[in-house]
Amino acid sequence: MSKSIAVSQQSQQLHNDVQEAVKSIMGATQLKAADYGRVLRSALAASQKIVTIEIAPGDLTLLKKSGYKLCFAKKVGDADYNVVWQSYDAYLSNNEFSWTPQYQLFASNLFKANVQVKVSTNIVNIGLGQTSTLDEHGLLSSAVTGGPNISMTFVNDYGPIHPGINQLSTGIDGNQVSTPIYVAVDQVVTGETVLTPVETILVWFEQNVQTSTMFSTSRSKAIEIDLTFDNTAGRLYEGGQWKTV
């Protein structure tokens, strides 16, 4: 599945979810197109998280000359960060990175540090408070309502496998893509696995690393940014150190 198709499908799913939620509140009354558009824009604006990364001139020059990339990772549950959500080499003095709670579920046969995620199953759109089942043939079902409201539930009827999550982000280049934020380090066996995205990200600079690369060790000179109770945050990298702005 191409990235553009995946983003389009996630956007359509969000439209459907908002429409159904509002219809439920209003007693199944169909929204007018203009009203629906306003509700959707409000919902997206309220849920969007934005991080601005500033880099001092001297540090920018040094980082670029040394081939460092600006990297982001996102936390899921209590697990350590383990996938490079996005990495960029075309960063500048001011960089804006944002995301919305639009997710996809998949599973992989492998977790291995320093290699890119290899999706082994089909990919399905899923939201918080929804469940998808991996059947005995290894096919993920369409998501249905079920499970904790702040989590996604992966029901495994297949066998040992690593569940994973994609999330939609808007990069510093302005492009929207849906890429992995998490792959379970250990295989899960049959039964339910609850996956809870956390609005905390890790930001760092690293050489020779690609988007969707799995890792199992701490990142050098990384900063953790918690947006659980905020929608925006800013950090400055200056003199080799991170500062809040």
C-alpha positions in Angstrom: 0.0 0.0 0.0 1.4 3.4 -1.0 1.9 6.1 1.6 -0.6 8.4 -0.2 -3.3 5.7 -0.2 -2.7 5.0 3.5 -3.0 8.6 4.5 -6.2 9.0 2.4 -7.7 5.9 4.0 -6.8 7.2 7.5 -8.4 10.6 6.8 -11.6 8.9 5.5 -11.7 6.8 8.6 -11.4 9.8 10.8 -14.2 11.5 8.8 -16.4 8.5 9.4 -15.6 8.2 13.1 -16.4 11.9 13.7 -19.6 11.7 11.7 -20.8 8.6 13.6 -19.9 10.2 17.0 -21.8 13.4 16.3 -24.8 11.5 14.8 -24.9 9.5 18.1 -24.9 12.7 20.2 -27.6 14.3 18.1 -29.8 11.2 18.0 -28.7 9.9 14.6 -29.5 13.2 12.9 -27.5 13.5 9.6 -25.1 16.5 9.7 -25.1 19.0 6.9 -21.8 19.1 5.0 -20.9 22.6 6.3 -21.6 21.6 10.0 -19.7 18.3 9.6 -16.7 20.2 8.2 -16.6 22.5 11.1 -16.8 19.6 13.6 -14.1 17.7 11.8 -11.7 20.7 11.7 -12.4 21.4 15.4 -11.7 17.8 16.3 -8.4 17.7 14.4 -7.3 21.0 15.8 -8.0 19.9 19.4 -6.1 16.7 19.0 -3.1 17.8 17.0 0.2 17.9 18.8 3.0 20.3 17.5 6.6 20.4 18.4 9.0 23.1 17.1 12.7 22.3 17.1 15.1 25.2 16.8 18.8 24.7 16.1 21.4 27.4 16.8 23.5 28.5 13.7 26.7 27.0 14.9 25.2 23.7 15.9 23.3 23.5 12.6 26.5 23.9 10.6 28.3 21.3 12.7 25.4 18.8 12.5 25.0 19.1 8.8 28.8 18.8 8.1 28.9 15.6 10.2 25.9 14.0 8.5 23.5 14.0 11.4 19.8 13.6 10.9 17.0 15.0 13.0 15.0 12.1 14.5 11.7 11.5 16.2 10.3 8.5 18.1 7.0 8.1 20.0 6.2 6.2 23.1 3.7 3.3 23.4 2.7 2.1 26.9 5.5 1.5 29.3 7.9 0.1 26.6 11.1 1.9 25.7 11.1 3.8 22.4 12.1 1.3 19.8 11.3 2.7 16.3 12.5 5.8 14.4 9.2 7.4 13.6 10.8 9.9 11.2 14.4 11.0 10.4 15.3 14.1 8.3 18.4 15.4 6.8 16.8 18.5 5.2 16.2 20.2 8.6 16.8 24.0 9.0 17.0 26.5 11.9 13.3 26.1 12.7 11.5 22.9 12.2 7.8 22.0 12.9 6.7 18.4 13.4 3.1 17.5 14.2 0.8 14.5 14.6 -2.8 13.5 15.1 -4.4 10.4 16.7 -4.8 8.5 13.5 -3.4 5.0 13.7 -3.0 1.7 11.8 -2.3 -1.7 13.1 -0.1 -4.4 11.7 2.1 -7.3 12.8 5.6 -8.4 11.9 7.4 -11.7 12.1 10.6 -9.9 13.3 12.0 -7.4 15.7 15.6 -6.8 15.1 17.6 -3.7 16.1 19.2 -1.6 13.4 17.0 -2.9 10.6 13.8 -1.3 9.1 10.4 -2.5 10.1 9.1 -5.3 7.9 5.3 -5.5 7.9 4.2 -9.1 7.6 0.4 -8.8 7.7 -2.1 -6.6 6.1 -2.5 -3.1 7.6 -5.8 -1.9 9.0 -7.0 1.5 10.2 -7.8 1.6 13.9 -8.7 4.2 16.5 -8.5 4.4 20.3 -11.2 2.2 21.8 -11.2 -0.2 18.9 -10.1 -3.8 18.4 -8.8 -5.8 15.5 -8.3 -9.6 15.4 -5.5 -11.5 13.6 -7.2 -14.6 12.5 -5.7 -18.1 12.3 -4.7 -17.5 8.7 -2.8 -14.3 9.6 -5.3 -11.8 8.4 -6.2 -8.7 10.4 -9.9 -7.9 10.6 -11.4 -4.4 10.2 -11.4 -2.6 13.5 -14.6 -2.6 15.6 -15.5 -0.9 18.8 -14.1 -2.6 21.9 -11.4 -2.4 24.6 -10.1 0.5 26.7 -11.0 4.0 25.3 -7.4 5.1 25.5 -5.9 2.0 23.8 -6.1 -0.3 20.8 -6.6 -4.0 21.3 -4.8 -6.6 19.3 -6.5 -10.0 19.5 -4.2 -12.8 18.3 -5.8 -16.0 17.1 -2.8 -16.8 14.9 0.3 -17.5 17.0 3.5 -15.9 18.2 4.0 -12.6 16.3 5.1 -8.9 17.0 2.2 -6.4 16.8 3.0 -2.9 15.5 1.4 0.5 15.2 1.7 3.2 12.5 0.7 6.8 13.2 0.1 9.7 10.9 2.5 12.7 11.2 3.2 15.9 9.3 6.9 16.2 8.8 9.2 19.2 8.9 8.8 19.1 5.1 5.1 19.5 5.3 4.4 16.0 4.0 1.9 13.7 5.7 2.9 10.1 6.1 1.8 7.1 8.2 4.8 5.2 9.5 5.7 2.8 12.4 6.0 4.2 15.9 6.2 0.8 17.6 6.9 -2.9 17.2 6.6 -5.2 20.2 10.2 -6.4 21.0 8.9 -9.8 22.2 6.4 -11.9 20.3 2.9 -12.1 21.8 1.1 -15.4 22.0 -2.6 -16.0 21.4 -5.0 -13.7 23.3 -5.4 -10.0 23.8 -2.7 -7.4 23.8 -3.6 -3.8 24.7 -1.5 -1.1 23.0 -1.7 2.4 24.5 0.0 5.3 22.6 1.5 7.9 24.9 1.7 11.6 23.9 5.5 11.7 24.7 8.1 11.8 22.0 11.9 11.5 21.8 14.0 13.9 19.7 17.7 13.4 18.9 20.4 13.7 16.2 21.9 10.6 14.7 24.1 9.6 11.7 23.2 6.9 9.2 19.7 6.1 10.4 16.5 5.8 8.4 12.8 6.3 9.1 11.2 3.0 10.5 14.5 1.7 11.8 14.1 -0.4 14.9 16.4 0.1 17.9 17.0 -1.3 21.4 19.5 1.0 23.0 19.2 4.6 24.3 19.9 7.5 21.9 22.7 9.9 22.5 21.8 13.4 23.6 18.1 12.8 23.2 15.4 14.9 24.8 12.0 13.6 25.8 9.0 15.9 25.3 5.7 15.2 27.1 2.6 16.6 25.4 0.1 14.7 27.5 -1.4 17.9 28.8 -0.3 20.4 26.2 -0.7 20.6 22.4 2.5 22.5 21.6 6.1 22.6 22.8 9.4 24.2 21.6 13.0 23.2 22.2 16.3 24.8 21.2 19.5 22.8 20.5 22.4 25.2 21.2 25.9 24.4 22.2 25.2 20.7 22.1 22.5 21.0 24.7 18.7 21.1 24.7 16.8 24.1 26.1 13.1 24.8 26.5 11.8 27.8 24.5 
